[in-house]
Amino acid sequence: MKSFYHYMMKFRHNQGGDPLGELARFAYNDHSFPKSSTDYHEISLYLEMNGHFLESMSIFDQAWDLYENER
């Protein structure tokens, strides 16, 4: 099963302030991001504590829904 991080990398090159692209670039550039995790709560807690760039956690929830639907 691919990790959430691995799934998000397909959005890394999205342009124009795309929130999924911003989240993917944050994960890519953050060496402490839980890159092997497939656990919603672990990633959500990490982003709540470190994802200060996010206007709200709803973008993570949207990304997680896409991830879950593709698994």
CHARMM-style PDB file with segment names, atoms N, HN, CA, C and O in Angstrom:
ATOM      1  N   MET     1       0.847  -1.176   0.000  1.00  0.00      PROA
ATOM      2  CA  MET     1       0.000   0.000   0.000  1.00  0.00      PROA
ATOM      3  C   MET     1       0.895   1.243   0.000  1.00  0.00      PROA
ATOM      4  O   MET     1       1.835   1.348   0.788  1.00  0.00      PROA
ATOM      5  N   LYS     2       0.590   2.164  -0.883  1.00  0.00      PROA
ATOM      6  HN  LYS     2      -0.174   2.079  -1.524  1.00  0.00      PROA
ATOM      7  CA  LYS     2       1.419   3.365  -0.968  1.00  0.00      PROA
ATOM      8  C   LYS     2       1.040   4.348   0.153  1.00  0.00      PROA
ATOM      9  O   LYS     2      -0.121   4.450   0.550  1.00  0.00      PROA
ATOM     10  N   SER     3       2.036   5.048   0.636  1.00  0.00      PROA
ATOM     11  HN  SER     3       2.979   4.965   0.313  1.00  0.00      PROA
ATOM     12  CA  SER     3       1.810   6.009   1.718  1.00  0.00      PROA
ATOM     13  C   SER     3       1.075   7.249   1.192  1.00  0.00      PROA
ATOM     14  O   SER     3       1.016   7.497  -0.012  1.00  0.00      PROA
ATOM     15  N   PHE     4       0.527   8.006   2.123  1.00  0.00      PROA
ATOM     16  HN  PHE     4       0.575   7.804   3.101  1.00  0.00      PROA
ATOM     17  CA  PHE     4      -0.142   9.255   1.767  1.00  0.00      PROA
ATOM     18  C   PHE     4       0.851  10.188   1.086  1.00  0.00      PROA
ATOM     19  O   PHE     4       0.518  10.832   0.091  1.00  0.00      PROA
ATOM     20  N   TYR     5       2.057  10.262   1.612  1.00  0.00      PROA
ATOM     21  HN  TYR     5       2.328   9.739   2.420  1.00  0.00      PROA
ATOM     22  CA  TYR     5       3.098  11.104   1.023  1.00  0.00      PROA
ATOM     23  C   TYR     5       3.344  10.712  -0.439  1.00  0.00      PROA
ATOM     24  O   TYR     5       3.370  11.568  -1.323  1.00  0.00      PROA
ATOM     25  N   HSD     6       3.520   9.436  -0.678  1.00  0.00      PROA
ATOM     26  HN  HSD     6       3.499   8.740   0.040  1.00  0.00      PROA
ATOM     27  CA  HSD     6       3.788   8.956  -2.035  1.00  0.00      PROA
ATOM     28  C   HSD     6       2.622   9.316  -2.962  1.00  0.00      PROA
ATOM     29  O   HSD     6       2.838   9.735  -4.100  1.00  0.00      PROA
ATOM     30  N   TYR     7       1.401   9.153  -2.480  1.00  0.00      PROA
ATOM     31  HN  TYR     7       1.225   8.813  -1.556  1.00  0.00      PROA
ATOM     32  CA  TYR     7       0.221   9.516  -3.272  1.00  0.00      PROA
ATOM     33  C   TYR     7       0.234  11.011  -3.605  1.00  0.00      PROA
ATOM     34  O   TYR     7      -0.055  11.393  -4.739  1.00  0.00      PROA
ATOM     35  N   MET     8       0.564  11.850  -2.636  1.00  0.00      PROA
ATOM     36  HN  MET     8       0.799  11.540  -1.715  1.00  0.00      PROA
ATOM     37  CA  MET     8       0.515  13.304  -2.821  1.00  0.00      PROA
ATOM     38  C   MET     8       1.548  13.827  -3.815  1.00  0.00      PROA
ATOM     39  O   MET     8       1.373  14.906  -4.380  1.00  0.00      PROA
ATOM     40  N   MET     9       2.613  13.077  -4.030  1.00  0.00      PROA
ATOM     41  HN  MET     9       2.755  12.200  -3.571  1.00  0.00      PROA
ATOM     42  CA  MET     9       3.669  13.562  -4.915  1.00  0.00      PROA
ATOM     43  C   MET     9       3.181  13.789  -6.349  1.00  0.00      PROA
ATOM     44  O   MET     9       3.815  14.538  -7.093  1.00  0.00      PROA
ATOM     45  N   LYS    10       2.089  13.173  -6.747  1.00  0.00      PROA
ATOM     46  HN  LYS    10       1.574  12.565  -6.142  1.00  0.00      PROA
ATOM     47  CA  LYS    10       1.576  13.420  -8.100  1.00  0.00      PROA
ATOM     48  C   LYS    10       0.985  14.819  -8.239  1.00  0.00      PROA
ATOM     49  O   LYS    10       0.753  15.281  -9.356  1.00  0.00      PROA
ATOM     50  N   PHE    11       0.737  15.500  -7.118  1.00  0.00      PROA
ATOM     51  HN  PHE    11       0.925  15.124  -6.210  1.00  0.00      PROA
ATOM     52  CA  PHE    11       0.203  16.859  -7.144  1.00  0.00      PROA
ATOM     53  C   PHE    11       1.292  17.918  -6.974  1.00  0.00      PROA
ATOM     54  O   PHE    11       1.007  19.113  -7.048  1.00  0.00      PROA
ATOM     55  N   ARG    12       2.518  17.496  -6.751  1.00  0.00      PROA
ATOM     56  HN  ARG    12       2.749  16.525  -6.691  1.00  0.00      PROA
ATOM     57  CA  ARG    12       3.606  18.414  -6.401  1.00  0.00      PROA
ATOM     58  C   ARG    12       3.841  19.507  -7.427  1.00  0.00      PROA
ATOM     59  O   ARG    12       4.246  20.608  -7.056  1.00  0.00      PROA
ATOM     60  N   HSD    13       3.602  19.244  -8.695  1.00  0.00      PROA
ATOM     61  HN  HSD    13       3.273  18.349  -8.996  1.00  0.00      PROA
ATOM     62  CA  HSD    13       3.885  20.229  -9.736  1.00  0.00      PROA
ATOM     63  C   HSD    13       2.655  21.026 -10.165  1.00  0.00      PROA
ATOM     64  O   HSD    13       2.708  21.780 -11.137  1.00  0.00      PROA
ATOM     65  N   ASN    14       1.541  20.860  -9.435  1.00  0.00      PROA
ATOM     66  HN  ASN    14       1.498  20.248  -8.645  1.00  0.00      PROA
ATOM     67  CA  ASN    14       0.350  21.673  -9.741  1.00  0.00      PROA
ATOM     68  C   ASN    14       0.684  23.152  -9.549  1.00  0.00      PROA
ATOM     69  O   ASN    14       1.386  23.524  -8.609  1.00  0.00      PROA
ATOM     70  N   GLN    15       0.177  23.977 -10.439  1.00  0.00      PROA
ATOM     71  HN  GLN    15      -0.393  23.675 -11.203  1.00  0.00      PROA
ATOM     72  CA  GLN    15       0.500  25.408 -10.441  1.00  0.00      PROA
ATOM     73  C   GLN    15      -0.664  26.254  -9.930  1.00  0.00      PROA
ATOM     74  O   GLN    15      -1.733  25.739  -9.602  1.00  0.00      PROA
ATOM     75  N   GLY    16      -0.434  27.534  -9.872  1.00  0.00      PROA
ATOM     76  HN  GLY    16       0.434  27.953 -10.138  1.00  0.00      PROA
ATOM     77  CA  GLY    16      -1.475  28.522  -9.628  1.00  0.00      PROA
ATOM     78  C   GLY    16      -2.097  28.509  -8.252  1.00  0.00      PROA
ATOM     79  O   GLY    16      -3.297  28.745  -8.115  1.00  0.00      PROA
ATOM     80  N   GLY    17      -1.311  28.240  -7.234  1.00  0.00      PROA
ATOM     81  HN  GLY    17      -0.336  28.048  -7.345  1.00  0.00      PROA
ATOM     82  CA  GLY    17      -1.845  28.277  -5.882  1.00  0.00      PROA
ATOM     83  C   GLY    17      -2.792  27.138  -5.568  1.00  0.00      PROA
ATOM     84  O   GLY    17      -3.602  27.244  -4.648  1.00  0.00      PROA
ATOM     85  N   ASP    18      -2.703  26.045  -6.321  1.00  0.00      PROA
ATOM     86  HN  ASP    18      -2.045  25.960  -7.069  1.00  0.00      PROA
ATOM     87  CA  ASP    18      -3.545  24.884  -6.057  1.00  0.00      PROA
ATOM     88  C   ASP    18      -3.248  24.342  -4.657  1.00  0.00      PROA
ATOM     89  O   ASP    18      -2.099  24.014  -4.363  1.00  0.00      PROA
ATOM     90  N   PRO    19      -4.254  24.240  -3.793  1.00  0.00      PROA
ATOM     91  CA  PRO    19      -4.012  23.792  -2.418  1.00  0.00      PROA
ATOM     92  C   PRO    19      -3.418  22.384  -2.326  1.00  0.00      PROA
ATOM     93  O   PRO    19      -2.598  22.124  -1.445  1.00  0.00      PROA
ATOM     94  N   LEU    20      -3.813  21.478  -3.214  1.00  0.00      PROA
ATOM     95  HN  LEU    20      -4.479  21.689  -3.929  1.00  0.00      PROA
ATOM     96  CA  LEU    20      -3.224  20.139  -3.195  1.00  0.00      PROA
ATOM     97  C   LEU    20      -1.744  20.207  -3.546  1.00  0.00      PROA
ATOM     98  O   LEU    20      -0.924  19.510  -2.949  1.00  0.00      PROA
ATOM     99  N   GLY    21      -1.408  21.048  -4.514  1.00  0.00      PROA
ATOM    100  HN  GLY    21      -2.074  21.614  -4.999  1.00  0.00      PROA
ATOM    101  CA  GLY    21      -0.009  21.241  -4.873  1.00  0.00      PROA
ATOM    102  C   GLY    21       0.790  21.837  -3.732  1.00  0.00      PROA
ATOM    103  O   GLY    21       1.928  21.434  -3.494  1.00  0.00      PROA
ATOM    104  N   GLU    22       0.208  22.791  -3.026  1.00  0.00      PROA
ATOM    105  HN  GLU    22      -0.716  23.119  -3.219  1.00  0.00      PROA
ATOM    106  CA  GLU    22       0.897  23.404  -1.891  1.00  0.00      PROA
ATOM    107  C   GLU    22       1.142  22.381  -0.785  1.00  0.00      PROA
ATOM    108  O   GLU    22       2.222  22.342  -0.197  1.00  0.00      PROA
ATOM    109  N   LEU    23       0.137  21.557  -0.505  1.00  0.00      PROA
ATOM    110  HN  LEU    23      -0.741  21.589  -0.983  1.00  0.00      PROA
ATOM    111  CA  LEU    23       0.299  20.517   0.512  1.00  0.00      PROA
ATOM    112  C   LEU    23       1.368  19.516   0.084  1.00  0.00      PROA
ATOM    113  O   LEU    23       2.193  19.109   0.903  1.00  0.00      PROA
ATOM    114  N   ALA    24       1.366  19.119  -1.167  1.00  0.00      PROA
ATOM    115  HN  ALA    24       0.696  19.450  -1.832  1.00  0.00      PROA
ATOM    116  CA  ALA    24       2.359  18.175  -1.671  1.00  0.00      PROA
ATOM    117  C   ALA    24       3.773  18.757  -1.588  1.00  0.00      PROA
ATOM    118  O   ALA    24       4.709  18.059  -1.197  1.00  0.00      PROA
ATOM    119  N   ARG    25       3.926  20.019  -1.951  1.00  0.00      PROA
ATOM    120  HN  ARG    25       3.166  20.586  -2.268  1.00  0.00      PROA
ATOM    121  CA  ARG    25       5.253  20.646  -1.878  1.00  0.00      PROA
ATOM    122  C   ARG    25       5.718  20.787  -0.430  1.00  0.00      PROA
ATOM    123  O   ARG    25       6.903  20.622  -0.137  1.00  0.00      PROA
ATOM    124  N   PHE    26       4.791  21.090   0.470  1.00  0.00      PROA
ATOM    125  HN  PHE    26       3.829  21.224   0.232  1.00  0.00      PROA
ATOM    126  CA  PHE    26       5.143  21.162   1.891  1.00  0.00      PROA
ATOM    127  C   PHE    26       5.679  19.807   2.360  1.00  0.00      PROA
ATOM    128  O   PHE    26       6.729  19.731   2.999  1.00  0.00      PROA
ATOM    129  N   ALA    27       4.942  18.739   2.033  1.00  0.00      PROA
ATOM    130  HN  ALA    27       4.090  18.801   1.514  1.00  0.00      PROA
ATOM    131  CA  ALA    27       5.366  17.400   2.455  1.00  0.00      PROA
ATOM    132  C   ALA    27       6.731  17.055   1.849  1.00  0.00      PROA
ATOM    133  O   ALA    27       7.584  16.482   2.527  1.00  0.00      PROA
ATOM    134  N   TYR    28       6.932  17.395   0.604  1.00  0.00      PROA
ATOM    135  HN  TYR    28       6.240  17.860   0.054  1.00  0.00      PROA
ATOM    136  CA  TYR    28       8.184  17.101  -0.093  1.00  0.00      PROA
ATOM    137  C   TYR    28       9.368  17.825   0.556  1.00  0.00      PROA
ATOM    138  O   TYR    28      10.444  17.248   0.716  1.00  0.00      PROA
ATOM    139  N   ASN    29       9.164  19.075   0.922  1.00  0.00      PROA
ATOM    140  HN  ASN    29       8.290  19.544   0.792  1.00  0.00      PROA
ATOM    141  CA  ASN    29      10.246  19.896   1.469  1.00  0.00      PROA
ATOM    142  C   ASN    29      10.455  19.721   2.969  1.00  0.00      PROA
ATOM    143  O   ASN    29      11.488  20.133   3.498  1.00  0.00      PROA
ATOM    144  N   ASP    30       9.500  19.121   3.656  1.00  0.00      PROA
ATOM    145  HN  ASP    30       8.661  18.786   3.226  1.00  0.00      PROA
ATOM    146  CA  ASP    30       9.590  18.942   5.104  1.00  0.00      PROA
ATOM    147  C   ASP    30      10.216  17.580   5.406  1.00  0.00      PROA
ATOM    148  O   ASP    30       9.578  16.543   5.225  1.00  0.00      PROA
ATOM    149  N   HSD    31      11.450  17.590   5.861  1.00  0.00      PROA
ATOM    150  HN  HSD    31      11.968  18.432   6.008  1.00  0.00      PROA
ATOM    151  CA  HSD    31      12.173  16.345   6.110  1.00  0.00      PROA
ATOM    152  C   HSD    31      11.608  15.557   7.283  1.00  0.00      PROA
ATOM    153  O   HSD    31      11.937  14.382   7.448  1.00  0.00      PROA
ATOM    154  N   SER    32      10.763  16.181   8.102  1.00  0.00      PROA
ATOM    155  HN  SER    32      10.495  17.136   7.968  1.00  0.00      PROA
ATOM    156  CA  SER    32      10.168  15.491   9.245  1.00  0.00      PROA
ATOM    157  C   SER    32       8.770  14.951   8.951  1.00  0.00      PROA
ATOM    158  O   SER    32       8.183  14.269   9.791  1.00  0.00      PROA
ATOM    159  N   PHE    33       8.236  15.246   7.775  1.00  0.00      PROA
ATOM    160  HN  PHE    33       8.713  15.800   7.093  1.00  0.00      PROA
ATOM    161  CA  PHE    33       6.895  14.764   7.433  1.00  0.00      PROA
ATOM    162  C   PHE    33       6.882  13.234   7.511  1.00  0.00      PROA
ATOM    163  O   PHE    33       7.831  12.585   7.072  1.00  0.00      PROA
ATOM    164  N   PRO    34       5.807  12.653   8.071  1.00  0.00      PROA
ATOM    165  CA  PRO    34       5.742  11.182   8.184  1.00  0.00      PROA
ATOM    166  C   PRO    34       5.535  10.517   6.819  1.00  0.00      PROA
ATOM    167  O   PRO    34       4.420  10.130   6.467  1.00  0.00      PROA
ATOM    168  N   LYS    35       6.596  10.394   6.081  1.00  0.00      PROA
ATOM    169  HN  LYS    35       7.502  10.708   6.366  1.00  0.00      PROA
ATOM    170  CA  LYS    35       6.551   9.985   4.671  1.00  0.00      PROA
ATOM    171  C   LYS    35       6.079   8.554   4.444  1.00  0.00      PROA
ATOM    172  O   LYS    35       5.575   8.246   3.364  1.00  0.00      PROA
ATOM    173  N   SER    36       6.223   7.688   5.408  1.00  0.00      PROA
ATOM    174  HN  SER    36       6.633   7.938   6.285  1.00  0.00      PROA
ATOM    175  CA  SER    36       5.804   6.301   5.210  1.00  0.00      PROA
ATOM    176  C   SER    36       4.434   6.007   5.807  1.00  0.00      PROA
ATOM    177  O   SER    36       3.960   4.873   5.737  1.00  0.00      PROA
ATOM    178  N   SER    37       3.798   7.005   6.386  1.00  0.00      PROA
ATOM    179  HN  SER    37       4.182   7.926   6.443  1.00  0.00      PROA
ATOM    180  CA  SER    37       2.537   6.779   7.093  1.00  0.00      PROA
ATOM    181  C   SER    37       1.343   6.604   6.158  1.00  0.00      PROA
ATOM    182  O   SER    37       1.241   7.232   5.104  1.00  0.00      PROA
ATOM    183  N   THR    38       0.452   5.727   6.594  1.00  0.00      PROA
ATOM    184  HN  THR    38       0.535   5.217   7.450  1.00  0.00      PROA
ATOM    185  CA  THR    38      -0.848   5.541   5.946  1.00  0.00      PROA
ATOM    186  C   THR    38      -1.963   5.808   6.954  1.00  0.00      PROA
ATOM    187  O   THR    38      -3.118   5.446   6.725  1.00  0.00      PROA
ATOM    188  N   ASP    39      -1.606   6.447   8.074  1.00  0.00      PROA
ATOM    189  HN  ASP    39      -0.668   6.741   8.259  1.00  0.00      PROA
ATOM    190  CA  ASP    39      -2.534   6.666   9.180  1.00  0.00      PROA
ATOM    191  C   ASP    39      -3.057   8.101   9.197  1.00  0.00      PROA
ATOM    192  O   ASP    39      -2.286   9.051   9.338  1.00  0.00      PROA
ATOM    193  N   TYR    40      -4.364   8.246   9.052  1.00  0.00      PROA
ATOM    194  HN  TYR    40      -4.990   7.475   8.937  1.00  0.00      PROA
ATOM    195  CA  TYR    40      -5.004   9.562   9.019  1.00  0.00      PROA
ATOM    196  C   TYR    40      -4.646  10.386  10.250  1.00  0.00      PROA
ATOM    197  O   TYR    40      -4.256  11.548  10.132  1.00  0.00      PROA
ATOM    198  N   HSD    41      -4.780   9.784  11.434  1.00  0.00      PROA
ATOM    199  HN  HSD    41      -5.097   8.840  11.530  1.00  0.00      PROA
ATOM    200  CA  HSD    41      -4.590  10.543  12.665  1.00  0.00      PROA
ATOM    201  C   HSD    41      -3.143  11.004  12.844  1.00  0.00      PROA
ATOM    202  O   HSD    41      -2.901  12.116  13.315  1.00  0.00      PROA
ATOM    203  N   GLU    42      -2.203  10.173  12.479  1.00  0.00      PROA
ATOM    204  HN  GLU    42      -2.400   9.270  12.097  1.00  0.00      PROA
ATOM    205  CA  GLU    42      -0.795  10.555  12.585  1.00  0.00      PROA
ATOM    206  C   GLU    42      -0.488  11.760  11.690  1.00  0.00      PROA
ATOM    207  O   GLU    42       0.151  12.718  12.127  1.00  0.00      PROA
ATOM    208  N   ILE    43      -0.941  11.706  10.451  1.00  0.00      PROA
ATOM    209  HN  ILE    43      -1.460  10.928  10.096  1.00  0.00      PROA
ATOM    210  CA  ILE    43      -0.660  12.799   9.511  1.00  0.00      PROA
ATOM    211  C   ILE    43      -1.434  14.050   9.884  1.00  0.00      PROA
ATOM    212  O   ILE    43      -0.903  15.158   9.809  1.00  0.00      PROA
ATOM    213  N   SER    44      -2.686  13.880  10.284  1.00  0.00      PROA
ATOM    214  HN  SER    44      -3.118  12.980  10.344  1.00  0.00      PROA
ATOM    215  CA  SER    44      -3.507  15.017  10.685  1.00  0.00      PROA
ATOM    216  C   SER    44      -2.888  15.758  11.874  1.00  0.00      PROA
ATOM    217  O   SER    44      -2.800  16.986  11.871  1.00  0.00      PROA
ATOM    218  N   LEU    45      -2.466  15.009  12.879  1.00  0.00      PROA
ATOM    219  HN  LEU    45      -2.537  14.011  12.882  1.00  0.00      PROA
ATOM    220  CA  LEU    45      -1.826  15.621  14.045  1.00  0.00      PROA
ATOM    221  C   LEU    45      -0.538  16.335  13.638  1.00  0.00      PROA
ATOM    222  O   LEU    45      -0.265  17.442  14.104  1.00  0.00      PROA
ATOM    223  N   TYR    46       0.246  15.707  12.776  1.00  0.00      PROA
ATOM    224  HN  TYR    46       0.025  14.808  12.398  1.00  0.00      PROA
ATOM    225  CA  TYR    46       1.483  16.332  12.316  1.00  0.00      PROA
ATOM    226  C   TYR    46       1.191  17.665  11.628  1.00  0.00      PROA
ATOM    227  O   TYR    46       1.856  18.666  11.893  1.00  0.00      PROA
ATOM    228  N   LEU    47       0.199  17.670  10.749  1.00  0.00      PROA
ATOM    229  HN  LEU    47      -0.341  16.857  10.534  1.00  0.00      PROA
ATOM    230  CA  LEU    47      -0.135  18.908  10.027  1.00  0.00      PROA
ATOM    231  C   LEU    47      -0.711  19.973  10.952  1.00  0.00      PROA
ATOM    232  O   LEU    47      -0.450  21.162  10.769  1.00  0.00      PROA
ATOM    233  N   GLU    48      -1.487  19.557  11.937  1.00  0.00      PROA
ATOM    234  HN  GLU    48      -1.699  18.591  12.087  1.00  0.00      PROA
ATOM    235  CA  GLU    48      -2.023  20.528  12.898  1.00  0.00      PROA
ATOM    236  C   GLU    48      -0.900  21.215  13.666  1.00  0.00      PROA
ATOM    237  O   GLU    48      -0.996  22.397  13.996  1.00  0.00      PROA
ATOM    238  N   MET    49       0.161  20.469  13.945  1.00  0.00      PROA
ATOM    239  HN  MET    49       0.239  19.509  13.676  1.00  0.00      PROA
ATOM    240  CA  MET    49       1.277  21.023  14.713  1.00  0.00      PROA
ATOM    241  C   MET    49       2.309  21.736  13.833  1.00  0.00      PROA
ATOM    242  O   MET    49       3.031  22.608  14.315  1.00  0.00      PROA
ATOM    243  N   ASN    50       2.385  21.372  12.544  1.00  0.00      PROA
ATOM    244  HN  ASN    50       1.799  20.663  12.152  1.00  0.00      PROA
ATOM    245  CA  ASN    50       3.460  21.886  11.698  1.00  0.00      PROA
ATOM    246  C   ASN    50       3.012  22.526  10.398  1.00  0.00      PROA
ATOM    247  O   ASN    50       3.820  23.168   9.727  1.00  0.00      PROA
ATOM    248  N   GLY    51       1.778  22.377  10.028  1.00  0.00      PROA
ATOM    249  HN  GLY    51       1.121  21.855  10.573  1.00  0.00      PROA
ATOM    250  CA  GLY    51       1.303  22.871   8.743  1.00  0.00      PROA
ATOM    251  C   GLY    51       0.713  24.260   8.831  1.00  0.00      PROA
ATOM    252  O   GLY    51      -0.432  24.481   8.439  1.00  0.00      PROA
ATOM    253  N   HSD    52       1.488  25.192   9.343  1.00  0.00      PROA
ATOM    254  HN  HSD    52       2.419  25.012   9.662  1.00  0.00      PROA
ATOM    255  CA  HSD    52       1.003  26.548   9.582  1.00  0.00      PROA
ATOM    256  C   HSD    52       0.594  27.270   8.305  1.00  0.00      PROA
ATOM    257  O   HSD    52      -0.136  28.260   8.360  1.00  0.00      PROA
ATOM    258  N   PHE    53       1.051  26.792   7.172  1.00  0.00      PROA
ATOM    259  HN  PHE    53       1.644  25.988   7.127  1.00  0.00      PROA
ATOM    260  CA  PHE    53       0.705  27.422   5.906  1.00  0.00      PROA
ATOM    261  C   PHE    53      -0.734  27.116   5.493  1.00  0.00      PROA
ATOM    262  O   PHE    53      -1.309  27.838   4.679  1.00  0.00      PROA
ATOM    263  N   LEU    54      -1.324  26.040   6.051  1.00  0.00      PROA
ATOM    264  HN  LEU    54      -0.857  25.453   6.711  1.00  0.00      PROA
ATOM    265  CA  LEU    54      -2.686  25.649   5.684  1.00  0.00      PROA
ATOM    266  C   LEU    54      -3.695  26.636   6.267  1.00  0.00      PROA
ATOM    267  O   LEU    54      -3.658  26.940   7.459  1.00  0.00      PROA
ATOM    268  N   GLU    55      -4.591  27.133   5.422  1.00  0.00      PROA
ATOM    269  HN  GLU    55      -4.620  26.887   4.453  1.00  0.00      PROA
ATOM    270  CA  GLU    55      -5.646  28.013   5.916  1.00  0.00      PROA
ATOM    271  C   GLU    55      -6.608  27.239   6.796  1.00  0.00      PROA
ATOM    272  O   GLU    55      -7.110  27.763   7.790  1.00  0.00      PROA
ATOM    273  N   SER    56      -6.865  25.996   6.430  1.00  0.00      PROA
ATOM    274  HN  SER    56      -6.458  25.570   5.622  1.00  0.00      PROA
ATOM    275  CA  SER    56      -7.688  25.108   7.251  1.00  0.00      PROA
ATOM    276  C   SER    56      -7.292  23.675   6.957  1.00  0.00      PROA
ATOM    277  O   SER    56      -6.627  23.396   5.960  1.00  0.00      PROA
ATOM    278  N   MET    57      -7.700  22.780   7.821  1.00  0.00      PROA
ATOM    279  HN  MET    57      -8.240  23.008   8.631  1.00  0.00      PROA
ATOM    280  CA  MET    57      -7.383  21.376   7.632  1.00  0.00      PROA
ATOM    281  C   MET    57      -8.292  20.729   6.599  1.00  0.00      PROA
ATOM    282  O   MET    57      -8.135  19.547   6.292  1.00  0.00      PROA
ATOM    283  N   SER    58      -9.236  21.482   6.060  1.00  0.00      PROA
ATOM    284  HN  SER    58      -9.364  22.442   6.309  1.00  0.00      PROA
ATOM    285  CA  SER    58     -10.156  20.902   5.079  1.00  0.00      PROA
ATOM    286  C   SER    58      -9.416  20.439   3.819  1.00  0.00      PROA
ATOM    287  O   SER    58      -9.847  19.481   3.176  1.00  0.00      PROA
ATOM    288  N   ILE    59      -8.316  21.096   3.456  1.00  0.00      PROA
ATOM    289  HN  ILE    59      -7.965  21.874   3.978  1.00  0.00      PROA
ATOM    290  CA  ILE    59      -7.565  20.651   2.275  1.00  0.00      PROA
ATOM    291  C   ILE    59      -6.944  19.279   2.541  1.00  0.00      PROA
ATOM    292  O   ILE    59      -6.887  18.438   1.644  1.00  0.00      PROA
ATOM    293  N   PHE    60      -6.484  19.056   3.758  1.00  0.00      PROA
ATOM    294  HN  PHE    60      -6.529  19.740   4.486  1.00  0.00      PROA
ATOM    295  CA  PHE    60      -5.971  17.731   4.091  1.00  0.00      PROA
ATOM    296  C   PHE    60      -7.091  16.701   4.024  1.00  0.00      PROA
ATOM    297  O   PHE    60      -6.896  15.607   3.494  1.00  0.00      PROA
ATOM    298  N   ASP    61      -8.254  17.040   4.552  1.00  0.00      PROA
ATOM    299  HN  ASP    61      -8.412  17.929   4.982  1.00  0.00      PROA
ATOM    300  CA  ASP    61      -9.386  16.119   4.497  1.00  0.00      PROA
ATOM    301  C   ASP    61      -9.778  15.791   3.059  1.00  0.00      PROA
ATOM    302  O   ASP    61     -10.110  14.645   2.756  1.00  0.00      PROA
ATOM    303  N   GLN    62      -9.743  16.774   2.181  1.00  0.00      PROA
ATOM    304  HN  GLN    62      -9.473  17.705   2.427  1.00  0.00      PROA
ATOM    305  CA  GLN    62     -10.037  16.525   0.766  1.00  0.00      PROA
ATOM    306  C   GLN    62      -8.976  15.607   0.160  1.00  0.00      PROA
ATOM    307  O   GLN    62      -9.297  14.663  -0.563  1.00  0.00      PROA
ATOM    308  N   ALA    63      -7.720  15.892   0.459  1.00  0.00      PROA
ATOM    309  HN  ALA    63      -7.458  16.659   1.045  1.00  0.00      PROA
ATOM    310  CA  ALA    63      -6.629  15.070  -0.065  1.00  0.00      PROA
ATOM    311  C   ALA    63      -6.740  13.641   0.465  1.00  0.00      PROA
ATOM    312  O   ALA    63      -6.510  12.681  -0.271  1.00  0.00      PROA
ATOM    313  N   TRP    64      -7.091  13.508   1.736  1.00  0.00      PROA
ATOM    314  HN  TRP    64      -7.278  14.288   2.333  1.00  0.00      PROA
ATOM    315  CA  TRP    64      -7.230  12.174   2.316  1.00  0.00      PROA
ATOM    316  C   TRP    64      -8.368  11.403   1.642  1.00  0.00      PROA
ATOM    317  O   TRP    64      -8.236  10.210   1.368  1.00  0.00      PROA
ATOM    318  N   ASP    65      -9.479  12.081   1.375  1.00  0.00      PROA
ATOM    319  HN  ASP    65      -9.587  13.050   1.597  1.00  0.00      PROA
ATOM    320  CA  ASP    65     -10.597  11.424   0.681  1.00  0.00      PROA
ATOM    321  C   ASP    65     -10.156  10.917  -0.693  1.00  0.00      PROA
ATOM    322  O   ASP    65     -10.493   9.798  -1.078  1.00  0.00      PROA
ATOM    323  N   LEU    66      -9.411  11.727  -1.424  1.00  0.00      PROA
ATOM    324  HN  LEU    66      -9.136  12.637  -1.111  1.00  0.00      PROA
ATOM    325  CA  LEU    66      -8.895  11.291  -2.732  1.00  0.00      PROA
ATOM    326  C   LEU    66      -7.978  10.079  -2.575  1.00  0.00      PROA
ATOM    327  O   LEU    66      -8.052   9.122  -3.346  1.00  0.00      PROA
ATOM    328  N   TYR    67      -7.120  10.137  -1.571  1.00  0.00      PROA
ATOM    329  HN  TYR    67      -7.060  10.914  -0.945  1.00  0.00      PROA
ATOM    330  CA  TYR    67      -6.190   9.039  -1.273  1.00  0.00      PROA
ATOM    331  C   TYR    67      -6.956   7.759  -0.963  1.00  0.00      PROA
ATOM    332  O   TYR    67      -6.647   6.696  -1.503  1.00  0.00      PROA
ATOM    333  N   GLU    68      -7.953   7.865  -0.094  1.00  0.00      PROA
ATOM    334  HN  GLU    68      -8.204   8.728   0.345  1.00  0.00      PROA
ATOM    335  CA  GLU    68      -8.753   6.702   0.282  1.00  0.00      PROA
ATOM    336  C   GLU    68      -9.494   6.112  -0.915  1.00  0.00      PROA
ATOM    337  O   GLU    68      -9.590   4.892  -1.049  1.00  0.00      PROA
ATOM    338  N   ASN    69     -10.014   6.972  -1.778  1.00  0.00      PROA
ATOM    339  HN  ASN    69      -9.936   7.963  -1.669  1.00  0.00      PROA
ATOM    340  CA  ASN    69     -10.762   6.494  -2.941  1.00  0.00      PROA
ATOM    341  C   ASN    69      -9.867   5.784  -3.950  1.00  0.00      PROA
ATOM    342  O   ASN    69     -10.333   4.939  -4.715  1.00  0.00      PROA
ATOM    343  N   GLU    70      -8.590   6.125  -3.951  1.00  0.00      PROA
ATOM    344  HN  GLU    70      -8.210   6.811  -3.330  1.00  0.00      PROA
ATOM    345  CA  GLU    70      -7.676   5.514  -4.913  1.00  0.00      PROA
ATOM    346  C   GLU    70      -7.037   4.234  -4.385  1.00  0.00      PROA
ATOM    347  O   GLU    70      -6.484   3.446  -5.153  1.00  0.00      PROA
ATOM    348  N   ARG    71      -7.113   4.030  -3.078  1.00  0.00      PROA
ATOM    349  HN  ARG    71      -7.562   4.670  -2.453  1.00  0.00      PROA
ATOM    350  CA  ARG    71      -6.493   2.824  -2.473  1.00  0.00      PROA
ATOM    351  C   ARG    71      -7.277   1.595  -2.787  1.00  0.00      PROA
ATOM    352  OT1 ARG    71      -6.905   0.501  -2.365  1.00  0.00      PROA
TER     353      ARG     71
END
